[in-house]
Amino acid sequence: MGNRLDELAHRLLRVTAYTVMVAILGITLIVFAVGVYDIVSTFLVSPYQVRFRAAFGLIVECVFDVLLLLEVYQSVLETLRHHRVPLRYVVDITIITMLRETFLKYYRGSIQPVELLSVTVLLAVLVVTRVIVLKYSPDYFEAKLERVRAGE
């Protein structure tokens, strides 16, 4: 009885995650389309308007939102599949969030050179961390073990 209840809970969680993700992605894509329309209309009406930068910043924000939501979605699916949170998804989400916030500050014109340098260093550390995580992940060792077994 406990296994059936666990299966039902996992199915319900999976269906809920799919539904919420589809709704959020739909809303984000609508905002993205509105931003594209705003950029095109701004450029056609007056290409030298200051609003162009703000509209392009909105597009960048929406693109990073979609990427962030996709990474969170993949993380949820992997967690449901393997019953653990893969570290690579946490690092990916952190990298995308850092890039999103940096670009938003850039398009608002409020980023300082010291901030940009510190974000660059932090992103470099996160990229090295991601490479290490991929190199030494449990999936890597399982695949290597399978290759060794197949060679015997």
C-alpha positions as CSV (number, residue, x, y, z in Angstrom):
1,M,0.0,0.0,0.0
2,G,2.9,2.4,0.8
3,N,4.5,1.9,-2.6
4,R,1.2,2.7,-4.4
5,L,0.8,5.8,-2.3
6,D,4.4,6.8,-3.1
7,E,3.8,6.2,-6.9
8,L,0.6,8.2,-6.8
9,A,2.4,11.1,-5.0
10,H,5.2,11.1,-7.5
11,R,2.7,11.1,-10.4
12,L,0.8,13.9,-8.9
13,L,4.0,15.9,-8.3
14,R,5.1,15.2,-11.8
15,V,1.8,16.3,-13.3
16,T,1.8,19.4,-11.1
17,A,5.3,20.2,-12.1
18,Y,4.5,19.8,-15.8
19,T,1.4,22.0,-15.5
20,V,3.1,24.8,-13.6
21,M,6.1,24.7,-15.9
22,V,4.0,24.9,-19.1
23,A,2.0,27.8,-17.6
24,I,5.1,29.7,-16.6
25,L,6.8,29.1,-19.9
26,G,3.7,30.3,-21.7
27,I,3.5,33.5,-19.7
28,T,7.3,34.1,-20.2
29,L,7.0,33.5,-24.0
30,I,4.1,36.0,-24.1
31,V,6.2,38.6,-22.3
32,F,9.0,37.8,-24.7
33,A,6.7,38.4,-27.6
34,V,5.6,41.7,-26.2
35,G,9.2,42.7,-25.7
36,V,10.1,41.8,-29.3
37,Y,7.0,43.8,-30.5
38,D,8.1,46.8,-28.3
39,I,11.6,46.7,-29.7
40,V,10.4,46.5,-33.3
41,S,7.8,49.3,-32.9
42,T,10.3,51.5,-31.1
43,F,12.9,51.0,-33.8
44,L,10.4,51.7,-36.6
45,V,9.0,54.8,-34.9
46,S,12.2,56.4,-33.8
47,P,15.5,54.4,-34.0
48,Y,17.3,56.8,-31.7
49,Q,15.0,56.6,-28.8
50,V,16.4,55.8,-25.4
51,R,13.5,53.3,-24.8
52,F,15.2,50.9,-27.2
53,R,17.8,49.9,-24.5
54,A,15.0,49.2,-22.0
55,A,13.0,47.2,-24.4
56,F,16.1,45.1,-25.4
57,G,16.8,44.6,-21.7
58,L,13.3,43.2,-21.3
59,I,14.0,40.7,-24.1
60,V,17.3,39.7,-22.5
61,E,15.5,39.3,-19.1
62,C,12.8,37.1,-20.7
63,V,15.3,34.9,-22.5
64,F,17.2,34.3,-19.3
65,D,13.9,33.6,-17.5
66,V,13.1,30.9,-20.0
67,L,16.6,29.4,-19.6
68,L,16.3,29.5,-15.9
69,L,12.9,27.9,-15.9
70,L,14.1,25.1,-18.2
71,E,17.0,24.4,-15.9
72,V,14.8,24.3,-12.9
73,Y,12.4,22.0,-14.8
74,Q,15.3,19.6,-15.7
75,S,16.4,19.7,-12.1
76,V,12.9,18.7,-10.9
77,L,12.7,15.9,-13.4
78,E,16.2,14.6,-12.5
79,T,15.3,14.7,-8.8
80,L,12.2,12.7,-9.4
81,R,14.0,10.2,-11.6
82,H,17.1,9.6,-9.4
83,H,15.8,10.7,-6.0
84,R,18.7,13.2,-5.6
85,V,19.5,16.7,-6.8
86,P,22.3,16.6,-9.3
87,L,24.9,19.3,-8.4
88,R,25.4,20.3,-12.1
89,Y,21.8,21.7,-12.3
90,V,22.4,23.7,-9.1
91,V,25.6,25.2,-10.7
92,D,23.8,25.8,-14.0
93,I,21.0,27.6,-12.3
94,T,23.5,29.7,-10.4
95,I,25.4,30.6,-13.5
96,I,22.2,31.6,-15.4
97,T,20.9,33.6,-12.5
98,M,24.3,35.5,-12.2
99,L,24.3,36.2,-16.0
100,R,20.7,37.4,-15.9
101,E,21.2,39.8,-13.0
102,T,24.4,41.1,-14.5
103,F,22.8,41.8,-17.9
104,L,19.8,43.4,-16.2
105,K,22.1,45.8,-14.3
106,Y,24.0,46.5,-17.5
107,Y,20.9,47.5,-19.4
108,R,19.7,49.6,-16.5
109,G,23.1,51.3,-16.6
110,S,23.8,50.7,-12.9
111,I,26.7,48.2,-13.0
112,Q,30.1,49.3,-11.6
113,P,33.4,48.1,-13.0
114,V,34.3,46.4,-9.7
115,E,31.0,44.6,-9.8
116,L,31.7,43.4,-13.3
117,L,35.1,42.1,-12.4
118,S,33.8,40.3,-9.3
119,V,31.0,38.7,-11.4
120,T,33.6,37.6,-14.0
121,V,35.7,35.9,-11.3
122,L,32.7,34.3,-9.7
123,L,31.5,33.0,-13.1
124,A,35.0,31.6,-13.9
125,V,34.9,29.7,-10.5
126,L,31.4,28.4,-11.3
127,V,32.4,27.2,-14.7
128,V,35.4,25.4,-13.3
129,T,33.1,23.9,-10.6
130,R,30.7,22.7,-13.3
131,V,33.6,21.0,-15.2
132,I,34.7,19.3,-12.1
133,V,31.1,18.3,-11.2
134,L,30.7,16.8,-14.7
135,K,34.0,15.0,-14.5
136,Y,33.4,13.4,-11.1
137,S,29.6,12.9,-11.2
138,P,28.1,9.5,-10.3
139,D,26.8,9.2,-13.8
140,Y,30.4,9.5,-15.1
141,F,31.6,6.7,-12.9
142,E,28.6,4.5,-13.8
143,A,29.2,5.0,-17.5
144,K,32.9,4.2,-17.0
145,L,32.1,1.1,-15.1
146,E,29.8,-0.1,-17.9
147,R,32.6,0.4,-20.4
148,V,35.0,-1.6,-18.3
149,R,32.4,-4.4,-17.9
150,A,31.7,-4.4,-21.6
151,G,35.5,-4.6,-22.4
152,E,35.9,-7.8,-20.2
